[in-house]
Each structure stands twice: as C-alpha cells, then as structure tokens.
Amino acid sequence: MSRNFSRINFHTETVERFKKYAAENDVNYTETLEAMLDFFEKNYISPFRPFPLTNYRLLHIFNKRMDALEVLLRKMEKDSLEPTLKILLNLIKIADPRNKHLYREKKAYEEDDTHPDFYR
C-alpha cells in the first residue's frame, strides 16, 4: 500500500534540527513527526502553553509518596515490630537467671508460714 506524500515549507534551521533528531532516534521523518504528534495528543500537552510549576508538581508527587511510605513504616512498626520486641524482651527477662524468682510458681506450703524455711 503506497502512502501519499505532501510538502510543507520549514525554516532551514528547523529542518536541520528535525533531521538530526530523526537520525539520533534511527527513524524516518514521517515516523518522527507522527511520534511527536502522538506524544502531544496522548499526554494532552501543548507546546504553546507553558507547564505551570512542573517542579512543584514533581515535588508534590514525591512528598505524597514519602508520606505514604512513612505511614506504611509506622504501621509496620506498630503491628509487627513492637509486639515482636515485647516478646523478645520478655523472653530475655525470663531467661535471665537473676529473674528466676519472679516466674517460679509458689507451692501450696509457701503461701502460709507453716513451711520450716519461712523464717529464714
């Protein structure tokens, strides 16, 4: 299928820039121009209207992502790290020989003063 071609007049400097751009991307002139037009149309961008606060937009998006990451880390800390830390600290406390008396079950005779070792 053959395509029809048409001519448009451009300034010489613009033609040279366009040829250089097409050569850098290793595509023919028609594909280059179609890709440029598609880019502007698909992204709703106009080269004649300035992009207001582009850096601000990027910063805003970045800050939103950082806030989401902070929320995720706080939730992870609250839901998994703190309980795990408490369990580990309790295990260490129980395993410490100096704390054996805290977790030893009392015998029935230790509840009152009838045991011979009570007054030691």
Biopython code that builds the backbone (N, CA, C, O; Angstrom):
import numpy as np
from Bio.PDB.StructureBuilder import StructureBuilder

atoms = [
    (1, "MET", "N", (0.845, -1.169, 0.000)),
    (1, "MET", "CA", (0.000, 0.000, 0.000)),
    (1, "MET", "C", (0.896, 1.239, 0.000)),
    (1, "MET", "O", (1.754, 1.394, 0.869)),
    (2, "SER", "N", (0.700, 2.074, -0.930)),
    (2, "SER", "CA", (1.544, 3.257, -1.025)),
    (2, "SER", "C", (0.871, 4.422, -0.307)),
    (2, "SER", "O", (-0.348, 4.589, -0.336)),
    (3, "ARG", "N", (1.708, 5.207, 0.328)),
    (3, "ARG", "CA", (1.199, 6.368, 1.052)),
    (3, "ARG", "C", (1.464, 7.612, 0.223)),
    (3, "ARG", "O", (2.472, 7.707, -0.477)),
    (4, "ASN", "N", (0.574, 8.533, 0.310)),
    (4, "ASN", "CA", (0.755, 9.799, -0.403)),
    (4, "ASN", "C", (1.607, 10.726, 0.442)),
    (4, "ASN", "O", (1.481, 10.766, 1.666)),
    (5, "PHE", "N", (2.458, 11.457, -0.213)),
    (5, "PHE", "CA", (3.327, 12.405, 0.471)),
    (5, "PHE", "C", (2.929, 13.822, 0.088)),
    (5, "PHE", "O", (2.384, 14.073, -0.987)),
    (6, "SER", "N", (3.216, 14.724, 0.987)),
    (6, "SER", "CA", (2.927, 16.126, 0.755)),
    (6, "SER", "C", (4.111, 16.929, 1.254)),
    (6, "SER", "O", (4.953, 16.402, 1.981)),
    (7, "ARG", "N", (4.188, 18.177, 0.882)),
    (7, "ARG", "CA", (5.319, 19.013, 1.284)),
    (7, "ARG", "C", (4.839, 20.153, 2.167)),
    (7, "ARG", "O", (3.748, 20.697, 1.995)),
    (8, "ILE", "N", (5.705, 20.493, 3.124)),
    (8, "ILE", "CA", (5.488, 21.658, 3.977)),
    (8, "ILE", "C", (6.803, 22.417, 3.988)),
    (8, "ILE", "O", (7.871, 21.807, 4.032)),
    (9, "ASN", "N", (6.740, 23.710, 3.948)),
    (9, "ASN", "CA", (7.956, 24.521, 3.984)),
    (9, "ASN", "C", (8.313, 24.856, 5.434)),
    (9, "ASN", "O", (7.476, 25.319, 6.209)),
    (10, "PHE", "N", (9.584, 24.609, 5.776)),
    (10, "PHE", "CA", (10.103, 24.926, 7.104)),
    (10, "PHE", "C", (11.345, 25.783, 6.947)),
    (10, "PHE", "O", (11.954, 25.818, 5.878)),
    (11, "HIS", "N", (11.713, 26.462, 7.999)),
    (11, "HIS", "CA", (12.981, 27.193, 8.002)),
    (11, "HIS", "C", (14.119, 26.178, 7.949)),
    (11, "HIS", "O", (13.987, 25.060, 8.448)),
    (12, "THR", "N", (15.205, 26.563, 7.357)),
    (12, "THR", "CA", (16.348, 25.672, 7.172)),
    (12, "THR", "C", (16.883, 25.162, 8.509)),
    (12, "THR", "O", (17.215, 23.983, 8.632)),
    (13, "GLU", "N", (16.970, 26.036, 9.508)),
    (13, "GLU", "CA", (17.476, 25.619, 10.826)),
    (13, "GLU", "C", (16.567, 24.561, 11.458)),
    (13, "GLU", "O", (17.037, 23.616, 12.091)),
    (14, "THR", "N", (15.261, 24.740, 11.271)),
    (14, "THR", "CA", (14.300, 23.780, 11.835)),
    (14, "THR", "C", (14.424, 22.433, 11.140)),
    (14, "THR", "O", (14.364, 21.387, 11.786)),
    (15, "VAL", "N", (14.598, 22.459, 9.820)),
    (15, "VAL", "CA", (14.757, 21.213, 9.063)),
    (15, "VAL", "C", (16.008, 20.482, 9.516)),
    (15, "VAL", "O", (15.984, 19.261, 9.674)),
    (16, "GLU", "N", (17.102, 21.204, 9.729)),
    (16, "GLU", "CA", (18.345, 20.567, 10.177)),
    (16, "GLU", "C", (18.178, 19.951, 11.568)),
    (16, "GLU", "O", (18.637, 18.837, 11.819)),
    (17, "ARG", "N", (17.530, 20.673, 12.450)),
    (17, "ARG", "CA", (17.278, 20.123, 13.801)),
    (17, "ARG", "C", (16.423, 18.860, 13.724)),
    (17, "ARG", "O", (16.687, 17.871, 14.407)),
    (18, "PHE", "N", (15.387, 18.913, 12.874)),
    (18, "PHE", "CA", (14.484, 17.770, 12.736)),
    (18, "PHE", "C", (15.217, 16.563, 12.152)),
    (18, "PHE", "O", (15.039, 15.441, 12.628)),
    (19, "LYS", "N", (16.032, 16.782, 11.138)),
    (19, "LYS", "CA", (16.804, 15.689, 10.537)),
    (19, "LYS", "C", (17.755, 15.074, 11.561)),
    (19, "LYS", "O", (17.893, 13.854, 11.643)),
    (20, "LYS", "N", (18.401, 15.931, 12.333)),
    (20, "LYS", "CA", (19.330, 15.448, 13.360)),
    (20, "LYS", "C", (18.582, 14.615, 14.407)),
    (20, "LYS", "O", (19.061, 13.561, 14.826)),
    (21, "TYR", "N", (17.419, 15.087, 14.819)),
    (21, "TYR", "CA", (16.623, 14.362, 15.816)),
    (21, "TYR", "C", (16.176, 13.006, 15.269)),
    (21, "TYR", "O", (16.249, 11.999, 15.973)),
    (22, "ALA", "N", (15.720, 12.977, 14.032)),
    (22, "ALA", "CA", (15.286, 11.719, 13.418)),
    (22, "ALA", "C", (16.454, 10.744, 13.293)),
    (22, "ALA", "O", (16.297, 9.549, 13.544)),
    (23, "ALA", "N", (17.620, 11.249, 12.908)),
    (23, "ALA", "CA", (18.796, 10.385, 12.767)),
    (23, "ALA", "C", (19.241, 9.833, 14.118)),
    (23, "ALA", "O", (19.646, 8.675, 14.209)),
    (24, "GLU", "N", (19.169, 10.654, 15.171)),
    (24, "GLU", "CA", (19.558, 10.183, 16.509)),
    (24, "GLU", "C", (18.652, 9.054, 16.992)),
    (24, "GLU", "O", (19.095, 8.165, 17.719)),
    (25, "ASN", "N", (17.384, 9.092, 16.586)),
    (25, "ASN", "CA", (16.433, 8.064, 17.015)),
    (25, "ASN", "C", (16.277, 6.946, 15.997)),
    (25, "ASN", "O", (15.486, 6.025, 16.198)),
    (26, "ASP", "N", (17.022, 7.024, 14.914)),
    (26, "ASP", "CA", (17.070, 5.981, 13.887)),
    (26, "ASP", "C", (15.683, 5.649, 13.318)),
    (26, "ASP", "O", (15.317, 4.482, 13.173)),
    (27, "VAL", "N", (14.928, 6.699, 13.004)),
    (27, "VAL", "CA", (13.620, 6.527, 12.352)),
    (27, "VAL", "C", (13.517, 7.533, 11.212)),
    (27, "VAL", "O", (14.258, 8.515, 11.155)),
    (28, "ASN", "N", (12.576, 7.261, 10.304)),
    (28, "ASN", "CA", (12.427, 8.196, 9.184)),
    (28, "ASN", "C", (11.656, 9.434, 9.635)),
    (28, "ASN", "O", (11.164, 9.497, 10.762)),
    (29, "TYR", "N", (11.559, 10.402, 8.751)),
    (29, "TYR", "CA", (10.976, 11.693, 9.120)),
    (29, "TYR", "C", (9.485, 11.572, 9.444)),
    (29, "TYR", "O", (8.995, 12.209, 10.377)),
    (30, "THR", "N", (8.777, 10.766, 8.680)),
    (30, "THR", "CA", (7.341, 10.602, 8.921)),
    (30, "THR", "C", (7.095, 9.989, 10.295)),
    (30, "THR", "O", (6.250, 10.468, 11.052)),
    (31, "GLU", "N", (7.835, 8.928, 10.616)),
    (31, "GLU", "CA", (7.669, 8.287, 11.929)),
    (31, "GLU", "C", (8.028, 9.244, 13.060)),
    (31, "GLU", "O", (7.380, 9.245, 14.106)),
    (32, "THR", "N", (9.051, 10.050, 12.851)),
    (32, "THR", "CA", (9.462, 11.006, 13.879)),
    (32, "THR", "C", (8.362, 12.022, 14.139)),
    (32, "THR", "O", (8.005, 12.276, 15.289)),
    (33, "LEU", "N", (7.828, 12.599, 13.082)),
    (33, "LEU", "CA", (6.781, 13.607, 13.244)),
    (33, "LEU", "C", (5.512, 12.987, 13.824)),
    (33, "LEU", "O", (4.864, 13.606, 14.668)),
    (34, "GLU", "N", (5.142, 11.779, 13.391)),
    (34, "GLU", "CA", (3.964, 11.109, 13.942)),
    (34, "GLU", "C", (4.143, 10.816, 15.431)),
    (34, "GLU", "O", (3.209, 10.978, 16.217)),
    (35, "ALA", "N", (5.339, 10.387, 15.814)),
    (35, "ALA", "CA", (5.598, 10.103, 17.230)),
    (35, "ALA", "C", (5.488, 11.368, 18.070)),
    (35, "ALA", "O", (4.951, 11.341, 19.177)),
    (36, "MET", "N", (5.998, 12.471, 17.542)),
    (36, "MET", "CA", (5.902, 13.743, 18.272)),
    (36, "MET", "C", (4.448, 14.171, 18.440)),
    (36, "MET", "O", (4.025, 14.550, 19.533)),
    (37, "LEU", "N", (3.692, 14.108, 17.355)),
    (37, "LEU", "CA", (2.279, 14.499, 17.430)),
    (37, "LEU", "C", (1.498, 13.576, 18.361)),
    (37, "LEU", "O", (0.671, 14.039, 19.146)),
    (38, "ASP", "N", (1.758, 12.270, 18.276)),
    (38, "ASP", "CA", (1.084, 11.317, 19.170)),
    (38, "ASP", "C", (1.402, 11.608, 20.629)),
    (38, "ASP", "O", (0.528, 11.529, 21.492)),
    (39, "PHE", "N", (2.650, 11.942, 20.895)),
    (39, "PHE", "CA", (3.052, 12.249, 22.268)),
    (39, "PHE", "C", (2.252, 13.425, 22.816)),
    (39, "PHE", "O", (1.727, 13.365, 23.927)),
    (40, "PHE", "N", (2.165, 14.485, 22.037)),
    (40, "PHE", "CA", (1.429, 15.662, 22.499)),
    (40, "PHE", "C", (-0.057, 15.360, 22.670)),
    (40, "PHE", "O", (-0.675, 15.804, 23.638)),
    (41, "GLU", "N", (-0.627, 14.609, 21.736)),
    (41, "GLU", "CA", (-2.060, 14.313, 21.809)),
    (41, "GLU", "C", (-2.396, 13.360, 22.953)),
    (41, "GLU", "O", (-3.363, 13.587, 23.681)),
    (42, "LYS", "N", (-1.615, 12.307, 23.119)),
    (42, "LYS", "CA", (-1.915, 11.310, 24.157)),
    (42, "LYS", "C", (-1.716, 11.854, 25.563)),
    (42, "LYS", "O", (-2.410, 11.447, 26.495)),
    (43, "ASN", "N", (-0.779, 12.763, 25.717)),
    (43, "ASN", "CA", (-0.490, 13.315, 27.043)),
    (43, "ASN", "C", (-1.164, 14.663, 27.287)),
    (43, "ASN", "O", (-0.929, 15.314, 28.305)),
    (44, "TYR", "N", (-1.997, 15.066, 26.347)),
    (44, "TYR", "CA", (-2.724, 16.338, 26.471)),
    (44, "TYR", "C", (-1.779, 17.493, 26.783)),
    (44, "TYR", "O", (-2.031, 18.304, 27.674)),
    (45, "ILE", "N", (-0.703, 17.547, 26.039)),
    (45, "ILE", "CA", (0.299, 18.590, 26.233)),
    (45, "ILE", "C", (0.314, 19.473, 24.991)),
    (45, "ILE", "O", (0.239, 18.990, 23.862)),
    (46, "SER", "N", (0.411, 20.755, 25.224)),
    (46, "SER", "CA", (0.558, 21.690, 24.120)),
    (46, "SER", "C", (1.921, 22.361, 24.234)),
    (46, "SER", "O", (2.269, 22.866, 25.301)),
    (47, "PRO", "N", (2.695, 22.374, 23.158)),
    (47, "PRO", "CA", (3.996, 23.041, 23.227)),
    (47, "PRO", "C", (3.872, 24.564, 23.284)),
    (47, "PRO", "O", (4.866, 25.264, 23.480)),
    (48, "PHE", "N", (2.658, 25.070, 23.112)),
    (48, "PHE", "CA", (2.452, 26.516, 23.111)),
    (48, "PHE", "C", (1.945, 27.040, 24.450)),
    (48, "PHE", "O", (1.887, 28.251, 24.658)),
    (49, "ARG", "N", (1.582, 26.147, 25.348)),
    (49, "ARG", "CA", (1.179, 26.552, 26.700)),
    (49, "ARG", "C", (2.267, 26.111, 27.658)),
    (49, "ARG", "O", (2.722, 24.969, 27.593)),
    (50, "PRO", "N", (2.690, 26.994, 28.542)),
    (50, "PRO", "CA", (3.760, 26.608, 29.479)),
    (50, "PRO", "C", (3.257, 25.591, 30.503)),
    (50, "PRO", "O", (2.069, 25.539, 30.818)),
    (51, "PHE", "N", (4.179, 24.796, 31.007)),
    (51, "PHE", "CA", (3.851, 23.848, 32.067)),
    (51, "PHE", "C", (3.958, 24.584, 33.387)),
    (51, "PHE", "O", (5.068, 24.867, 33.838)),
    (52, "PRO", "N", (2.843, 24.902, 34.019)),
    (52, "PRO", "CA", (2.945, 25.662, 35.274)),
    (52, "PRO", "C", (3.467, 24.796, 36.409)),
    (52, "PRO", "O", (2.943, 23.714, 36.674)),
    (53, "LEU", "N", (4.480, 25.274, 37.058)),
    (53, "LEU", "CA", (5.026, 24.656, 38.263)),
    (53, "LEU", "C", (5.350, 23.179, 38.085)),
    (53, "LEU", "O", (4.955, 22.356, 38.910)),
    (54, "THR", "N", (6.050, 22.841, 37.037)),
    (54, "THR", "CA", (6.391, 21.442, 36.792)),
    (54, "THR", "C", (7.206, 20.870, 37.947)),
    (54, "THR", "O", (6.945, 19.760, 38.411)),
    (55, "ASN", "N", (8.182, 21.626, 38.400)),
    (55, "ASN", "CA", (8.988, 21.141, 39.522)),
    (55, "ASN", "C", (8.141, 21.013, 40.780)),
    (55, "ASN", "O", (8.339, 20.095, 41.577)),
    (56, "TYR", "N", (7.208, 21.924, 40.955)),
    (56, "TYR", "CA", (6.319, 21.853, 42.114)),
    (56, "TYR", "C", (5.468, 20.589, 42.051)),
    (56, "TYR", "O", (5.266, 19.916, 43.062)),
    (57, "ARG", "N", (4.975, 20.274, 40.861)),
    (57, "ARG", "CA", (4.174, 19.049, 40.713)),
    (57, "ARG", "C", (4.991, 17.811, 41.078)),
    (57, "ARG", "O", (4.525, 16.934, 41.804)),
    (58, "LEU", "N", (6.209, 17.758, 40.564)),
    (58, "LEU", "CA", (7.066, 16.611, 40.874)),
    (58, "LEU", "C", (7.355, 16.527, 42.366)),
    (58, "LEU", "O", (7.335, 15.443, 42.949)),
    (59, "LEU", "N", (7.621, 17.664, 42.976)),
    (59, "LEU", "CA", (7.874, 17.690, 44.411)),
    (59, "LEU", "C", (6.643, 17.246, 45.189)),
    (59, "LEU", "O", (6.755, 16.516, 46.174)),
    (60, "HIS", "N", (5.480, 17.682, 44.748)),
    (60, "HIS", "CA", (4.233, 17.296, 45.412)),
    (60, "HIS", "C", (4.014, 15.780, 45.315)),
    (60, "HIS", "O", (3.666, 15.138, 46.306)),
    (61, "ILE", "N", (4.214, 15.224, 44.147)),
    (61, "ILE", "CA", (4.061, 13.774, 43.967)),
    (61, "ILE", "C", (5.069, 13.025, 44.827)),
    (61, "ILE", "O", (4.729, 12.032, 45.470)),
    (62, "PHE", "N", (6.301, 13.501, 44.837)),
    (62, "PHE", "CA", (7.337, 12.867, 45.647)),
    (62, "PHE", "C", (6.975, 12.915, 47.131)),
    (62, "PHE", "O", (7.124, 11.921, 47.842)),
    (63, "ASN", "N", (6.501, 14.067, 47.595)),
    (63, "ASN", "CA", (6.122, 14.194, 49.006)),
    (63, "ASN", "C", (4.951, 13.286, 49.359)),
    (63, "ASN", "O", (4.915, 12.718, 50.451)),
    (64, "LYS", "N", (3.998, 13.147, 48.452)),
    (64, "LYS", "CA", (2.879, 12.241, 48.706)),
    (64, "LYS", "C", (3.369, 10.797, 48.835)),
    (64, "LYS", "O", (2.901, 10.057, 49.700)),
    (65, "ARG", "N", (4.293, 10.403, 47.989)),
    (65, "ARG", "CA", (4.837, 9.044, 48.057)),
    (65, "ARG", "C", (5.625, 8.842, 49.350)),
    (65, "ARG", "O", (5.559, 7.777, 49.963)),
    (66, "MET", "N", (6.367, 9.864, 49.759)),
    (66, "MET", "CA", (7.126, 9.764, 51.008)),
    (66, "MET", "C", (6.185, 9.670, 52.205)),
    (66, "MET", "O", (6.457, 8.930, 53.151)),
    (67, "ASP", "N", (5.079, 10.416, 52.171)),
    (67, "ASP", "CA", (4.094, 10.332, 53.248)),
    (67, "ASP", "C", (3.488, 8.931, 53.307)),
    (67, "ASP", "O", (3.301, 8.375, 54.389)),
    (68, "ALA", "N", (3.185, 8.371, 52.150)),
    (68, "ALA", "CA", (2.633, 7.015, 52.113)),
    (68, "ALA", "C", (3.644, 6.010, 52.654)),
    (68, "ALA", "O", (3.270, 5.077, 53.365)),
    (69, "LEU", "N", (4.908, 6.192, 52.326)),
    (69, "LEU", "CA", (5.954, 5.311, 52.842)),
    (69, "LEU", "C", (6.076, 5.439, 54.355)),
    (69, "LEU", "O", (6.250, 4.439, 55.052)),
    (70, "GLU", "N", (5.986, 6.656, 54.862)),
    (70, "GLU", "CA", (6.057, 6.872, 56.306)),
    (70, "GLU", "C", (4.892, 6.188, 57.014)),
    (70, "GLU", "O", (5.082, 5.564, 58.058)),
    (71, "VAL", "N", (3.691, 6.302, 56.455)),
    (71, "VAL", "CA", (2.524, 5.637, 57.044)),
    (71, "VAL", "C", (2.730, 4.125, 57.042)),
    (71, "VAL", "O", (2.420, 3.450, 58.024)),
    (72, "LEU", "N", (3.245, 3.606, 55.954)),
    (72, "LEU", "CA", (3.497, 2.167, 55.865)),
    (72, "LEU", "C", (4.509, 1.717, 56.914)),
    (72, "LEU", "O", (4.304, 0.697, 57.572)),
    (73, "LEU", "N", (5.593, 2.463, 57.075)),
    (73, "LEU", "CA", (6.611, 2.098, 58.065)),
    (73, "LEU", "C", (6.074, 2.199, 59.492)),
    (73, "LEU", "O", (6.377, 1.349, 60.329)),
    (74, "ARG", "N", (5.282, 3.230, 59.771)),
    (74, "ARG", "CA", (4.697, 3.356, 61.111)),
    (74, "ARG", "C", (3.749, 2.197, 61.408)),
    (74, "ARG", "O", (3.752, 1.650, 62.510)),
    (75, "LYS", "N", (2.941, 1.830, 60.420)),
    (75, "LYS", "CA", (2.011, 0.717, 60.609)),
    (75, "LYS", "C", (2.778, -0.585, 60.822)),
    (75, "LYS", "O", (2.426, -1.392, 61.683)),
    (76, "MET", "N", (3.821, -0.778, 60.033)),
    (76, "MET", "CA", (4.632, -1.986, 60.176)),
    (76, "MET", "C", (5.283, -2.026, 61.551)),
    (76, "MET", "O", (5.336, -3.081, 62.182)),
    (77, "GLU", "N", (5.777, -0.890, 62.019)),
    (77, "GLU", "CA", (6.395, -0.830, 63.339)),
    (77, "GLU", "C", (5.373, -1.151, 64.422)),
    (77, "GLU", "O", (5.659, -1.906, 65.351)),
    (78, "LYS", "N", (4.184, -0.577, 64.299)),
    (78, "LYS", "CA", (3.153, -0.772, 65.315)),
    (78, "LYS", "C", (2.631, -2.214, 65.321)),
    (78, "LYS", "O", (2.460, -2.814, 66.382)),
    (79, "ASP", "N", (2.382, -2.758, 64.136)),
    (79, "ASP", "CA", (1.745, -4.065, 64.040)),
    (79, "ASP", "C", (2.690, -5.243, 64.186)),
    (79, "ASP", "O", (2.271, -6.308, 64.640)),
    (80, "SER", "N", (3.949, -5.084, 63.816)),
    (80, "SER", "CA", (4.823, -6.251, 63.857)),
    (80, "SER", "C", (6.080, -6.057, 64.689)),
    (80, "SER", "O", (6.474, -6.961, 65.426)),
    (81, "LEU", "N", (6.706, -4.917, 64.589)),
    (81, "LEU", "CA", (7.985, -4.755, 65.278)),
    (81, "LEU", "C", (7.827, -4.577, 66.783)),
    (81, "LEU", "O", (8.564, -5.192, 67.554)),
    (82, "GLU", "N", (6.878, -3.745, 67.216)),
    (82, "GLU", "CA", (6.712, -3.524, 68.656)),
    (82, "GLU", "C", (6.272, -4.798, 69.388)),
    (82, "GLU", "O", (6.847, -5.116, 70.429)),
    (83, "PRO", "N", (5.272, -5.543, 68.883)),
    (83, "PRO", "CA", (4.923, -6.794, 69.568)),
    (83, "PRO", "C", (6.077, -7.797, 69.597)),
    (83, "PRO", "O", (6.280, -8.488, 70.595)),
    (84, "THR", "N", (6.819, -7.870, 68.515)),
    (84, "THR", "CA", (7.966, -8.777, 68.475)),
    (84, "THR", "C", (9.010, -8.358, 69.498)),
    (84, "THR", "O", (9.588, -9.207, 70.178)),
    (85, "LEU", "N", (9.255, -7.068, 69.612)),
    (85, "LEU", "CA", (10.208, -6.568, 70.596)),
    (85, "LEU", "C", (9.753, -6.903, 72.012)),
    (85, "LEU", "O", (10.565, -7.313, 72.841)),
    (86, "LYS", "N", (8.472, -6.733, 72.295)),
    (86, "LYS", "CA", (7.957, -7.059, 73.631)),
    (86, "LYS", "C", (8.143, -8.541, 73.946)),
    (86, "LYS", "O", (8.547, -8.904, 75.051)),
    (87, "ILE", "N", (7.848, -9.384, 72.975)),
    (87, "ILE", "CA", (8.009, -10.827, 73.178)),
    (87, "ILE", "C", (9.473, -11.160, 73.440)),
    (87, "ILE", "O", (9.785, -11.920, 74.357)),
    (88, "LEU", "N", (10.363, -10.598, 72.642)),
    (88, "LEU", "CA", (11.791, -10.876, 72.828)),
    (88, "LEU", "C", (12.295, -10.365, 74.174)),
    (88, "LEU", "O", (13.081, -11.045, 74.833)),
    (89, "LEU", "N", (11.859, -9.190, 74.587)),
    (89, "LEU", "CA", (12.279, -8.666, 75.891)),
    (89, "LEU", "C", (11.767, -9.544, 77.026)),
    (89, "LEU", "O", (12.483, -9.773, 78.001)),
    (90, "ASN", "N", (10.534, -10.037, 76.910)),
    (90, "ASN", "CA", (10.009, -10.954, 77.928)),
    (90, "ASN", "C", (10.806, -12.253, 77.961)),
    (90, "ASN", "O", (11.087, -12.781, 79.037)),
    (91, "LEU", "N", (11.171, -12.767, 76.796)),
    (91, "LEU", "CA", (11.971, -13.993, 76.762)),
    (91, "LEU", "C", (13.340, -13.775, 77.396)),
    (91, "LEU", "O", (13.836, -14.633, 78.126)),
    (92, "ILE", "N", (13.937, -12.644, 77.120)),
    (92, "ILE", "CA", (15.240, -12.337, 77.720)),
    (92, "ILE", "C", (15.103, -12.197, 79.227)),
    (92, "ILE", "O", (15.952, -12.662, 79.986)),
    (93, "LYS", "N", (14.036, -11.558, 79.645)),
    (93, "LYS", "CA", (13.811, -11.364, 81.077)),
    (93, "LYS", "C", (13.609, -12.712, 81.778)),
    (93, "LYS", "O", (14.127, -12.931, 82.873)),
    (94, "ILE", "N", (12.862, -13.601, 81.147)),
    (94, "ILE", "CA", (12.630, -14.928, 81.730)),
    (94, "ILE", "C", (13.922, -15.737, 81.745)),
    (94, "ILE", "O", (14.188, -16.454, 82.710)),
    (95, "ALA", "N", (14.721, -15.634, 80.698)),
    (95, "ALA", "CA", (15.947, -16.423, 80.600)),
    (95, "ALA", "C", (17.038, -15.928, 81.537)),
    (95, "ALA", "O", (17.979, -16.670, 81.821)),
    (96, "ASP", "N", (16.941, -14.716, 82.018)),
    (96, "ASP", "CA", (17.952, -14.159, 82.915)),
    (96, "ASP", "C", (17.891, -14.888, 84.260)),
    (96, "ASP", "O", (16.837, -14.900, 84.896)),
    (97, "PRO", "N", (18.999, -15.496, 84.709)),
    (97, "PRO", "CA", (18.973, -16.261, 85.962)),
    (97, "PRO", "C", (18.646, -15.392, 87.182)),
    (97, "PRO", "O", (18.166, -15.914, 88.187)),
    (98, "ARG", "N", (18.888, -14.122, 87.117)),
    (98, "ARG", "CA", (18.581, -13.258, 88.257)),
    (98, "ARG", "C", (17.079, -13.061, 88.429)),
    (98, "ARG", "O", (16.632, -12.642, 89.497)),
    (99, "ASN", "N", (16.301, -13.355, 87.403)),
    (99, "ASN", "CA", (14.856, -13.149, 87.474)),
    (99, "ASN", "C", (14.082, -14.448, 87.644)),
    (99, "ASN", "O", (12.861, -14.452, 87.483)),
    (100, "LYS", "N", (14.749, -15.543, 87.963)),
    (100, "LYS", "CA", (14.064, -16.828, 88.104)),
    (100, "LYS", "C", (13.001, -16.774, 89.197)),
    (100, "LYS", "O", (11.945, -17.393, 89.072)),
    (101, "HIS", "N", (13.280, -16.036, 90.263)),
    (101, "HIS", "CA", (12.326, -15.986, 91.366)),
    (101, "HIS", "C", (11.022, -15.279, 90.975)),
    (101, "HIS", "O", (10.003, -15.474, 91.637)),
    (102, "LEU", "N", (11.034, -14.475, 89.929)),
    (102, "LEU", "CA", (9.821, -13.771, 89.517)),
    (102, "LEU", "C", (8.811, -14.700, 88.860)),
    (102, "LEU", "O", (7.604, -14.481, 88.959)),
    (103, "TYR", "N", (9.299, -15.726, 88.195)),
    (103, "TYR", "CA", (8.416, -16.576, 87.415)),
    (103, "TYR", "C", (8.246, -17.974, 88.009)),
    (103, "TYR", "O", (7.615, -18.832, 87.392)),
    (104, "ARG", "N", (8.795, -18.210, 89.187)),
    (104, "ARG", "CA", (8.682, -19.516, 89.813)),
    (104, "ARG", "C", (7.302, -19.638, 90.447)),
    (104, "ARG", "O", (6.839, -18.727, 91.133)),
    (105, "GLU", "N", (6.662, -20.757, 90.215)),
    (105, "GLU", "CA", (5.346, -20.965, 90.813)),
    (105, "GLU", "C", (5.508, -21.240, 92.301)),
    (105, "GLU", "O", (6.424, -21.940, 92.730)),
    (106, "LYS", "N", (4.599, -20.672, 93.066)),
    (106, "LYS", "CA", (4.647, -20.884, 94.508)),
    (106, "LYS", "C", (3.963, -22.203, 94.838)),
    (106, "LYS", "O", (2.911, -22.532, 94.292)),
    (107, "LYS", "N", (4.575, -22.934, 95.728)),
    (107, "LYS", "CA", (3.989, -24.180, 96.200)),
    (107, "LYS", "C", (2.909, -23.843, 97.226)),
    (107, "LYS", "O", (2.862, -22.730, 97.750)),
    (108, "ALA", "N", (2.058, -24.799, 97.501)),
    (108, "ALA", "CA", (0.951, -24.562, 98.430)),
    (108, "ALA", "C", (1.462, -24.208, 99.818)),
    (108, "ALA", "O", (0.886, -23.350, 100.486)),
    (109, "TYR", "N", (2.532, -24.855, 100.262)),
    (109, "TYR", "CA", (3.042, -24.581, 101.604)),
    (109, "TYR", "C", (3.780, -23.256, 101.679)),
    (109, "TYR", "O", (4.051, -22.777, 102.781)),
    (110, "GLU", "N", (4.115, -22.644, 100.548)),
    (110, "GLU", "CA", (4.788, -21.352, 100.584)),
    (110, "GLU", "C", (3.802, -20.201, 100.753)),
    (110, "GLU", "O", (4.210, -19.063, 100.983)),
    (111, "GLU", "N", (2.526, -20.488, 100.642)),
    (111, "GLU", "CA", (1.522, -19.447, 100.779)),
    (111, "GLU", "C", (1.349, -19.020, 102.238)),
    (111, "GLU", "O", (0.961, -17.885, 102.515)),
    (112, "ASP", "N", (1.627, -19.904, 103.136)),
    (112, "ASP", "CA", (1.477, -19.539, 104.554)),
    (112, "ASP", "C", (2.810, -19.714, 105.275)),
    (112, "ASP", "O", (3.811, -20.054, 104.644)),
    (113, "ASP", "N", (2.837, -19.495, 106.544)),
    (113, "ASP", "CA", (4.089, -19.553, 107.297)),
    (113, "ASP", "C", (4.324, -20.908, 107.961)),
    (113, "ASP", "O", (5.070, -20.981, 108.938)),
    (114, "THR", "N", (3.715, -21.974, 107.465)),
    (114, "THR", "CA", (3.886, -23.288, 108.073)),
    (114, "THR", "C", (5.133, -24.004, 107.584)),
    (114, "THR", "O", (5.563, -24.974, 108.208)),
    (115, "HIS", "N", (5.713, -23.564, 106.512)),
    (115, "HIS", "CA", (6.902, -24.231, 105.999)),
    (115, "HIS", "C", (8.093, -23.891, 106.884)),
    (115, "HIS", "O", (8.214, -22.758, 107.349)),
    (116, "PRO", "N", (8.980, -24.870, 107.122)),
    (116, "PRO", "CA", (10.112, -24.632, 108.022)),
    (116, "PRO", "C", (11.072, -23.556, 107.527)),
    (116, "PRO", "O", (11.731, -22.913, 108.343)),
    (117, "ASP", "N", (11.170, -23.342, 106.232)),
    (117, "ASP", "CA", (12.105, -22.346, 105.709)),
    (117, "ASP", "C", (11.494, -20.944, 105.657)),
    (117, "ASP", "O", (12.129, -20.019, 105.150)),
    (118, "PHE", "N", (10.298, -20.774, 106.161)),
    (118, "PHE", "CA", (9.606, -19.490, 106.051)),
    (118, "PHE", "C", (10.343, -18.370, 106.762)),
    (118, "PHE", "O", (10.357, -17.238, 106.277)),
    (119, "TYR", "N", (10.962, -18.664, 107.913)),
    (119, "TYR", "CA", (11.581, -17.620, 108.724)),
    (119, "TYR", "C", (13.044, -17.387, 108.384)),
    (119, "TYR", "O", (13.712, -16.633, 109.091)),
    (120, "ARG", "N", (13.545, -17.975, 107.380)),
    (120, "ARG", "CA", (14.938, -17.743, 107.016)),
    (120, "ARG", "C", (15.157, -16.394, 106.468)),
    (120, "ARG", "O", (16.284, -16.046, 106.114)),
]
sb = StructureBuilder()
sb.init_structure("model")
sb.init_model(0)
sb.init_chain("A")
sb.init_seg("    ")
for serial, (resi, resn, name, xyz) in enumerate(atoms, 1):
    if name == "N":
        sb.init_residue(resn, " ", resi, " ")
    sb.init_atom(name, np.array(xyz, "f"), 0.0, 1.0, " ", f" {name:<3s}", serial, name[0])
structure = sb.get_structure()
